[in-house]
Amino acid sequence: MKHSLAKRYGAILAGMTAFVGCCVLLVNLYYLDRYASESISSGQQQLTSAMEKQMMRDADVIATTLAKGLDFAVYNNDFSAIQEQLEDLKAENHILYTYIYDTDGTLIHDGTVEMSTFGEPASRYLPEGITATNHSEIKKIGQYVHVAAPITVGGTTFAILRIGITYNAAENDILSFRSNLASQATLLRNNIVITSLSVIAMFLGAAAFIVFLLSQHLLSPIRQLVERCRLYTMGEAHTQFRLDRDDEFGLLGDALEEMKGAIGQSQKQVERLAYLDPLTHLPNRRMFNEELQRLITWAEESEEQVAILFIDLDHFKQVNDVAGHDVGDKLLKQAAKRLENLLASAASRMDMPVAENLLLSRLGGDEFVMMLPGYKHTAVLSDIAGRIERVLDESFMIDGNHFNVSASVGITLYPEHGTHITDLLKQADIAMYAAKQSGRKRYRFYEAEMNNKVVSKMLIQQGVREALARNDLFLCYQPIYDLKNNELIGAETLIRWKHPEKGMIPPSNFIPVVEKTDLIVPLTIWVLEHACKDLVKHILPRRPRFKLSVNISGAAMKDTSIRKEINQIINRYALPSRCLHLEITETSMMENIKYCTDTLNEWKNSGADIWIDDFGTGYSSLSYLHTLPIDGLKIDRSFVSDIHPNNTNQVIETIIALANSLGLETISEGIETPHQQQQLDAMGCDFGQGYLFARPDRIQNLIHQLDTELQYEEQ
């Protein structure tokens, strides 16, 4: 009976023990699952937050670095240099877009060669939720980071760089990690349940204690990984995620270690982008600024001097235009190597306070900067500058072809010329520009009066840009007459600028300046667009066979986009054949005869006539008249002004005879006296223009003249 009771009570005790053990097991499993979920969630949040912050920092570094690299290119309206730097950036497949706009929100560059959005509001093209802000901004929307970085010169913001960067790969890594962590947590929970039930079955009395010990043991790797994730987010880059285990937690630690390595590689790539030029592997603008600041500090403490040599390749753009950017890049690499060798040779004879590989930088495009600390005499700088010119003047052999460029060098001195990085670099740039203006392939030391000339030209460039935006520019037309019967047969289109404060600005004051910048392309297109509009709307309805001449700048002829845009304008306005005359100077045609031939033939096929402007003042070889599709010659006013009573001009007679033999028409400009008209008519010149007939005036005056002649003909 007792035995039976013992069994009974034993069974009851065993059952109670099993019940209590199961309850304890369920309670432990509940808290274990809750603790594991919270730990996993905490780890996920910590790592996700760390990676997102890293993405934002990387994006900010890229945008800030590029904005600093673009400051002078945008400030000088150097769209070629802007395009090259933006193309280098867009080569990265994670770049969504790049826009540069001014402080009014007007687009300056959209990252494309065509620049089809130039002058339009930037807000029209920015993604939803992003505004054309004028200050630094970084915002993450979905898988994209949108960054705005001001472009400044002298501490003043004049433009803003806006870029969008996608980090799909990093986002996918985060999702993969979270999925892997959740999967491992599920596997852990299943292991705990199976282990706990086995222990309960074998040792009912010690079930709760064993479950507790087991849970602590199994959760220890998760706690370790979470703690290491926390340390990594706090900046401990040397944190190790690998665990000395052969189970799933060991695999999870290995996966985290691989992810850390991938993030490290990404950070190194960002550092290379931030401090080294990707093409030449020379220090870039950012590293140059930091090293120059260190040299200035060193020079101030040791009472030494530092020279900055600003090196710009002459005619490099022609290499890009003719042979392509791939050849241009190879030439830049060779030029960088030559400068490195020259610097190494110079450094061996000078006591340099820093490593020589930090003294040569590429700022962008074809611009290099060399720093020479501790020089004793300026004669040393003159010698090195002369060596730079000679070493870069030697032919470059690329893909079996020879290419020739030269170098213009500007030199500024610390502390003689300035004490701040921005001022010194600007002065060296100004001195380099003065070297180019004085004939290229030479060097110039900075002088204070150089600044006034450069500032004046920059103000004109900025003024023309603003005039295009404000419609301060307008067209005038100077009538062209048939010299035999004084019939009005056409007109020449001339651009004029009325400044809101300074009044009328002569074309001779701004056209030569604009021709040396990338503004000449939009200005040429503006003139042609408005001239064709006036021709279709006001002139052709009154005179169907009217001939309108438009000057195409030689600088614009070098731009590959101008050919296509002029064709588009002619086709868009459906101009009748031979009513539009495009005037090009001899010099601009001869600079690239192959490209010019293709371009002129394409314009000719669109229905335009091609005239040579200022004929007789350019090339002496006339063989191009047989190869180019020329319709007429325009005799320069300098020859016409030499016509006086009892004095004929043999040059004009020769030009007219040459034109007649080739079946070309002739027009003389600058006719101011009846005698000049009579002599030109007697020599066989077809058409003429000048103050004798009419001065350039607005379209309204030309319309009135055409209406008057039309009424007279009807009577």
Stockholm file with secondary structure:
# STOCKHOLM 1.0

chainA/1-715         MKHSLAKRYGAILAGMTAFVGCCVLLVNLYYLDRYASESISSGQQQLTSAMEKQMMRDADVIATTLAKGLDFAVYNNDFSAIQEQLEDLKAENHILYTYIYDTDGTLIHDGTVEMSTFGEPASRYLPEGITATNHSEIKKIGQYVHVAAPITVGGTTFAILRIGITYNAAENDILSFRSNLASQATLLRNNIVITSLSVIAMFLGAAAFIVFLLSQHLLSPIRQLVERCRLYTMGEAHTQFRLDRDDEFGLLGDALEEMKGAIGQSQKQVERLAYLDPLTHLPNRRMFNEELQRLITWAEESEEQVAILFIDLDHFKQVNDVAGHDVGDKLLKQAAKRLENLLASAASRMDMPVAENLLLSRLGGDEFVMMLPGYKHTAVLSDIAGRIERVLDESFMIDGNHFNVSASVGITLYPEHGTHITDLLKQADIAMYAAKQSGRKRYRFYEAEMNNKVVSKMLIQQGVREALARNDLFLCYQPIYDLKNNELIGAETLIRWKHPEKGMIPPSNFIPVVEKTDLIVPLTIWVLEHACKDLVKHILPRRPRFKLSVNISGAAMKDTSIRKEINQIINRYALPSRCLHLEITETSMMENIKYCTDTLNEWKNSGADIWIDDFGTGYSSLSYLHTLPIDGLKIDRSFVSDIHPNNTNQVIETIIALANSLGLETISEGIETPHQQQQLDAMGCDFGQGYLFARPDRIQNLIHQLDTELQYEEQ
#=GR chainA/1-715 SS CHHHHHHHHHHHHHHHHHHHHHHHHHHHHHHHHHHHHHHHHHHHHHHHHHHHHHHHHHHHHHHHHHHHHHHHHHHTTCHHHHHHHHHHHHTSTTEEEEEEEETTSBEEECSSSSCTTTTSBGGGTSCTTCCCCSSCEEEEETTEEEEEEEEEETTEEEEEEEEEEECHHHHHHHHHHHHHHHHHHHHHHHHHHHHHHHHHHHCGGGHHHHHHHHHHHHHHHHHHHHHHHHHHHTTCTTCCCCCSCSSHHHHHHHHHHHHHHHHHHHHHHHHHHHHBCTTTCSBCHHHHHHHHHHHHHHHHHHTCCEEEEEEEEETHHHHHHHHCHHHHHHHHHHHHHHHHHHHHHHHTTSCCSSCGGGSEEEEETTEEEEEEETCSCHHHHHHHHHHHHHHHHSCEEETTEEECCEEEEEEEEETTTCSSHHHHHHHHHHHHHHHHHTTSSSEEECCHHHHHHHHHHHHHHHHHHHHHHHTCEEEEEEEEEETTTTEEEEEEEEEEEEETTTEEECHHHHHHHHTTSTTHHHHHHHHHHHHHHHIIIIITTTCTTCEEEEECCHHHHTCTHHHHHHHHHHHHTTCCTTSEEEEEEHHHHHTTHHHHHHHHHHHHHTTCEEEEEEETSSCSCCTHHHHSCCCEEEECHHHHTTCBTTBCCHHHHHHHHHHHHHTCEEEECCCCSHHHHHHHHHHTCCEECSTTTCCCBCHHHHHHHHHHHHHHHHC
#=GC SS_cons         CHHHHHHHHHHHHHHHHHHHHHHHHHHHHHHHHHHHHHHHHHHHHHHHHHHHHHHHHHHHHHHHHHHHHHHHHHHTTCHHHHHHHHHHHHTSTTEEEEEEEETTSBEEECSSSSCTTTTSBGGGTSCTTCCCCSSCEEEEETTEEEEEEEEEETTEEEEEEEEEEECHHHHHHHHHHHHHHHHHHHHHHHHHHHHHHHHHHHCGGGHHHHHHHHHHHHHHHHHHHHHHHHHHHTTCTTCCCCCSCSSHHHHHHHHHHHHHHHHHHHHHHHHHHHHBCTTTCSBCHHHHHHHHHHHHHHHHHHTCCEEEEEEEEETHHHHHHHHCHHHHHHHHHHHHHHHHHHHHHHHTTSCCSSCGGGSEEEEETTEEEEEEETCSCHHHHHHHHHHHHHHHHSCEEETTEEECCEEEEEEEEETTTCSSHHHHHHHHHHHHHHHHHTTSSSEEECCHHHHHHHHHHHHHHHHHHHHHHHTCEEEEEEEEEETTTTEEEEEEEEEEEEETTTEEECHHHHHHHHTTSTTHHHHHHHHHHHHHHHIIIIITTTCTTCEEEEECCHHHHTCTHHHHHHHHHHHHTTCCTTSEEEEEEHHHHHTTHHHHHHHHHHHHHTTCEEEEEEETSSCSCCTHHHHSCCCEEEECHHHHTTCBTTBCCHHHHHHHHHHHHHTCEEEECCCCSHHHHHHHHHHTCCEECSTTTCCCBCHHHHHHHHHHHHHHHHC
//
